[in-house]
Amino acid sequence: MTTTVVFETHATTEDNESGRSTGWLPGRLSAAGRQQAVLLGERRRDDGLAAVFTSDLARAVQTVSTAFAEVDDLPVLHDWRLRECDYGTWNGAPSTLVQGTRVAHLDVPYPGGESWRQAVGRVIGALRDIATGWAGQRVLVVGHVATRWALDHGAAGTALETLTREDFAWRPGWDYDVTHLARPAAHDGSG
């Protein structure tokens, strides 16, 4: 049975529009972002989803709460491990600074923060738990660049070195087979 993660980015924020990299700051959707979130809900409402997972950062939570405001029977689960990379003292800094140094911070943490490899490893831990707990189902994950990179790296096998050099191009969702990320069942010692 295939376990599928449908990934969508959080909707556009005021920081996105002003050229800032929010990182672990909460962020707030812009007017355009609120409309994008409504469209996400329309796109995914009847998509056979068993659950929605989101980072606990306000911009991702607001995206999901706006997208699924009219849906009562879909579990929404928040997981801090799905957060963006922690840029440390650079959270909220100009995007030209933060994104322009991604390659340098693949393995070296941002000042007071984490490296991209650490962020992706954290997200892959959450994805393993999702693949195990929601085996054979289709779930939506709403997150950030680090979330998508974890899916590209962990589920699709793309090297992080490649991802740090590519532009993050938005599109209306990505599907990933995460079946192989599931944790093996613990042996109970019987038999």
C-alpha positions as CSV (number, residue, x, y, z in Angstrom):
1,M,0.0,0.0,0.0
2,T,1.3,3.4,-1.0
3,T,1.5,6.2,1.5
4,T,1.3,9.5,-0.3
5,V,2.2,13.0,1.0
6,V,0.7,15.8,-1.0
7,F,2.9,18.9,-0.2
8,E,1.7,22.4,-0.5
9,T,3.6,25.5,0.7
10,H,2.0,27.9,3.1
11,A,0.4,30.8,1.3
12,T,2.1,34.2,0.5
13,T,3.0,36.2,3.6
14,E,3.6,39.9,4.2
15,D,7.2,39.0,4.7
16,N,7.3,37.3,1.3
17,E,5.9,40.4,-0.3
18,S,8.4,42.7,1.5
19,G,11.4,40.4,0.6
20,R,12.1,39.0,4.1
21,S,12.9,35.4,5.1
22,T,10.7,34.7,8.0
23,G,12.4,31.5,9.3
24,W,11.1,30.6,12.7
25,L,9.2,33.8,13.2
26,P,5.4,33.4,13.0
27,G,4.6,35.4,9.8
28,R,1.2,36.5,8.7
29,L,-0.6,35.9,5.4
30,S,-1.1,38.8,3.1
31,A,-4.4,39.6,1.3
32,A,-3.1,37.6,-1.7
33,G,-2.0,34.8,0.6
34,R,-5.5,34.5,2.2
35,Q,-7.0,34.2,-1.3
36,Q,-4.3,31.5,-2.2
37,A,-5.3,29.6,1.0
38,V,-8.9,29.6,-0.1
39,L,-7.9,28.2,-3.5
40,L,-5.8,25.5,-1.8
41,G,-8.9,24.4,0.1
42,E,-10.9,24.3,-3.1
43,R,-8.1,22.3,-4.8
44,R,-7.7,19.8,-1.9
45,R,-11.1,19.5,-0.2
46,D,-12.2,16.5,-2.2
47,D,-8.7,15.0,-2.8
48,G,-9.2,11.9,-0.7
49,L,-7.1,13.2,2.2
50,A,-7.0,11.3,5.5
51,A,-5.4,14.1,7.4
52,V,-3.6,17.5,7.2
53,F,-0.3,18.1,8.8
54,T,1.2,21.5,9.2
55,S,4.1,23.2,10.8
56,D,3.2,25.1,14.0
57,L,4.3,28.4,12.6
58,A,1.5,30.9,12.3
59,R,1.7,31.3,8.5
60,A,1.3,27.6,7.9
61,V,-1.5,27.3,10.5
62,Q,-3.3,30.3,9.1
63,T,-3.0,28.7,5.6
64,V,-4.6,25.5,6.8
65,S,-7.3,27.1,8.9
66,T,-8.3,29.3,6.0
67,A,-8.2,26.5,3.4
68,F,-10.3,24.1,5.5
69,A,-12.5,26.5,7.4
70,E,-15.7,24.7,6.1
71,V,-14.4,21.2,6.7
72,D,-15.3,19.5,10.0
73,D,-14.3,15.9,9.5
74,L,-10.6,16.2,8.5
75,P,-8.0,15.9,11.2
76,V,-5.5,18.8,11.3
77,L,-2.3,18.0,13.2
78,H,0.5,20.6,14.0
79,D,4.1,19.4,14.2
80,W,6.9,21.8,15.0
81,R,9.4,19.5,13.1
82,L,7.8,20.6,9.9
83,R,9.0,24.2,10.4
84,E,11.2,26.2,8.1
85,C,15.0,26.2,8.6
86,D,15.9,28.2,11.7
87,Y,17.9,31.2,10.5
88,G,18.7,32.1,14.1
89,T,19.6,35.8,14.3
90,W,18.8,36.1,10.6
91,N,15.1,35.1,11.1
92,G,13.3,38.0,9.4
93,A,16.4,39.2,7.6
94,P,16.3,40.3,3.9
95,S,15.8,37.3,1.6
96,T,18.8,38.3,-0.5
97,L,21.0,37.7,2.5
98,V,19.4,34.5,3.7
99,Q,18.7,32.8,0.4
100,G,21.9,34.1,-1.1
101,T,23.9,32.1,1.4
102,R,22.1,28.8,1.3
103,V,25.0,26.8,-0.1
104,A,27.3,28.2,2.7
105,H,24.8,27.0,5.3
106,L,24.2,23.5,4.0
107,D,26.3,22.1,6.8
108,V,27.2,25.3,8.8
109,P,24.3,26.6,10.9
110,Y,23.0,30.1,10.4
111,P,24.2,32.3,13.4
112,G,22.3,31.1,16.4
113,G,20.2,28.7,14.2
114,E,20.6,25.5,12.2
115,S,22.0,24.3,8.9
116,W,19.9,23.1,6.0
117,R,21.0,19.6,6.6
118,Q,19.9,19.8,10.3
119,A,16.5,21.3,9.2
120,V,15.9,18.6,6.6
121,G,16.9,15.9,9.0
122,R,14.3,17.2,11.5
123,V,11.6,17.3,8.9
124,I,12.4,13.8,7.7
125,G,11.9,12.6,11.3
126,A,8.3,14.0,11.1
127,L,7.8,12.4,7.7
128,R,8.9,9.0,9.0
129,D,6.3,9.3,11.7
130,I,3.6,10.3,9.2
131,A,4.5,7.4,6.9
132,T,4.3,5.0,9.8
133,G,1.2,6.3,11.4
134,W,-0.8,7.0,8.2
135,A,0.4,4.0,6.2
136,G,-1.5,3.4,3.0
137,Q,-3.2,6.7,3.1
138,R,-3.0,10.1,1.4
139,V,-2.3,13.1,3.6
140,L,-1.6,16.8,3.0
141,V,1.5,18.5,4.5
142,V,1.6,22.3,4.5
143,G,5.0,23.6,5.1
144,H,8.0,25.6,4.0
145,V,11.2,25.2,1.8
146,A,12.8,22.9,4.4
147,T,9.6,20.7,4.2
148,R,9.8,20.4,0.5
149,W,13.5,19.8,0.5
150,A,13.0,17.0,3.0
151,L,10.5,15.4,0.7
152,D,12.7,15.9,-2.3
153,H,15.7,14.5,-0.5
154,G,14.1,11.8,1.7
155,A,11.4,10.6,-0.6
156,A,12.8,11.4,-4.1
157,G,16.5,11.0,-3.4
158,T,17.6,14.5,-4.6
159,A,20.9,15.6,-3.1
160,L,20.8,18.5,-0.8
161,E,23.7,20.1,-2.6
162,T,21.5,20.2,-5.7
163,L,18.5,21.6,-3.8
164,T,20.5,24.5,-2.3
165,R,21.4,25.7,-5.8
166,E,17.9,25.5,-7.3
167,D,15.3,28.2,-7.2
168,F,12.1,27.3,-5.3
169,A,9.4,27.5,-7.9
170,W,5.9,27.4,-6.6
171,R,3.2,25.2,-8.1
172,P,-0.1,23.9,-6.9
173,G,1.2,20.9,-5.0
174,W,3.6,18.0,-5.3
175,D,2.9,14.3,-4.6
176,Y,5.4,12.1,-2.9
177,D,5.4,8.4,-2.2
178,V,6.8,8.2,1.4
179,T,6.1,4.5,1.9
180,H,9.8,3.6,2.2
181,L,10.2,6.2,5.0
182,A,8.0,4.3,7.4
183,R,9.7,3.1,10.5
184,P,9.9,-0.7,10.8
185,A,7.5,-2.2,13.3
186,A,9.1,-3.0,16.6
187,H,9.5,-6.7,17.3
188,D,7.7,-7.7,20.4
189,G,10.0,-10.6,21.2
190,S,7.3,-13.3,20.8
191,G,7.8,-16.1,18.4
